[in-house]
Amino acid sequence: MMRTTQDVVEIRRWAEARGGRPCRDEVDGRLVIALPGEPCGAREVGWDEFEPTFCILGCVFVYDDAPGAQRMFVGTPEAARDWMTGAGRCERASP
């Protein structure tokens, strides 16, 4: 089931359970979670940078909470709505 959160502890727990690591695009500052076998596509950052940046930017995390699921999105609430409806294509999601 897809869920949405702004709880950075929940995000970190979900990502770490899947071997994910926080990254940040150096050009536009967009946050992403890179999963194993995926290139970061940005600069890897620690959770100590990801978490406050996530909060300051007012991001949301949309994710599938099914065991082993890897589908997720990090971004603004507006971009998350677009991603959920398929209107946005600037997302970072795993199949």
Buried (B, 14 or more C-beta within 10 A) or exposed (E): EEEEBEEBEBBBEBBEEBEBBBBBBEEEEBBBBBBEEBEBEBEEBEBEBBBEBBEEBEBBBBBBEEEEBBEBBBBEEEBBBBBBEEEBEEBBEBE
